[in-house]
Amino acid sequence: MLHNIPNKTYLTEAQLPDYWYNLRADMPPHAPFLNPGTGALLTPEEAMAVFCEESVRQEFNNTDRYISIPGAVMDYYRMYRPSPLQRAYALEKALDTPARIYYKFEGNNTSGSHKLNSAVPQAYFAKQQGLTTLTTETGAGQWGTALSMAAAYFGLKLRVYMVKVSAEQKPYRREIIRTFGAQVIASPSDTTAIGRKLLGEDPNSGGSLGCAISEAVEDAVTSENTRYVLGSVLDHVLLHQAIIGSEAKRAMELLEETPDIVIGCAGGGSNLGGIISEYMADKLQGKPAPYFIAVEPASCPSLTRGTYAYDFCDTGRVTPLAKMYTLGSGFRPSPIHAGGLRYHGMSPVLSKLYHDGQLDEARSYRQTDVFKAAKLFANAEGTLPAPESSHAIAAAIEEAVKCRESGQSKVILFNLTGTGYFDMLAYQQFNDGTLVDYVPTDEDIAAGVAGLKDIPGNK
Ligand SMILES: *Cc1c(COP(=O)(O)O)cnc(C)c1O
């Protein structure tokens, strides 16, 4: 071992944080959720008809800074956490940069991503409430996989509405979900009214995330002892993901390192909210803090080109209204391979932080550049990254190259959210040189947000 700082830093089990840090306790409240039908403030009781009670209590909790993690959840966390904090020595060398690059690797579990961090507590809360069944949607497949693992562990039934094109393109994701005992329903399906309506309009529809959400919600509210679970965007999901940042901060402190820059990719915002968590706390409390960068795909640029307004969280317009950066709930993101980043909106917490200038910067990359960064990273570090995570890699590389040019040795921390094992079709296209970029025109963006002015809360 030639380096004075270890390649990997793990906390011991005794050093694991046993709380979730609640960012909202330190920030001014974001605009409240609204009932999509009436435009009035959404009440916890209304939300509890759709979501698990404890998840809703957390969703409405703006005051408790630290929320203790239930023992049963800690038991599961200990099976795959802490996740390692890794020093990217080989990448630094490949880039010939004086920067010190660190990444938190969240892909070391069977679901292959950070999503398990929220799937476990949400399944546990359902079990505590005496529910028997959960429903959800999955696009790229990571969330469905994570929730199937958690549901199996706590003995719950699970129905996963999987976007039809995804179920066809990623059959092995589907099989993992089934192996964990969950039922996979290709969406649009004929088991819900909204699915039948969409199939009536277009029998060959490949589906969309928005449609799958609408089906899963309909299933939950019309079935006995059943609730719907969401894997990103909402405040309680960001809360659970705060474990990533709390662990990262403790591990960096063991190394006596302080990041100058913290980077995360941003789809619905949960992993970014996670990695920045306790570093953002410092900033909100007026202490020195890193520079925060959100990275999104150029094809689905909600923070960089969207509008800050109330919008639906789904295409079917059944979910509560949230004030967020959005491209419009009718925006159809192009079929890029970073499926986990193809979402029209952004977490209300991150949207507020970005609007207030606390989240310093958002930038976007085209997928061909993202895959170049993924290949460079994989070849140097020996880990095959998910396309979503590779957006953060691309930004880390860009910052490290700036350091080379300026001679500054900054400390860069990014979140490596997952592995790319199920994205080999994307890598195949990249290797064959057939991968193409999609960037919406200004007209596409304008068309997406045109309807926002008619939505309650924006009038
Ligand atoms: C879902 C997913 C993302 C994006 O979701 P966020 O809620 O924005 O974190 C990023 N990376 C991977 C591997 C994912 O599965």
The ligand as a Gaussian input file, in Angstrom:
#p B3LYP/6-31G(d) Opt

LIG

0 1
 C      -33.067000       6.073000      -9.301000
 C      -31.619000       6.281000      -9.490000
 C      -31.060000       7.572000      -9.567000
 C      -31.861000       8.825000      -9.551000
 O      -32.791000       8.983000      -8.552000
 P      -32.679000      10.145000      -7.441000
 O      -33.939000      10.035000      -6.696000
 O      -32.522000      11.443000      -8.175000
 O      -31.503000       9.825000      -6.634000
 C      -29.689000       7.692000      -9.686000
 N      -28.894000       6.615000      -9.761000
 C      -29.389000       5.355000      -9.702000
 C      -28.450000       4.204000      -9.807000
 C      -30.761000       5.155000      -9.558000
 O      -31.249000       3.921000      -9.485000

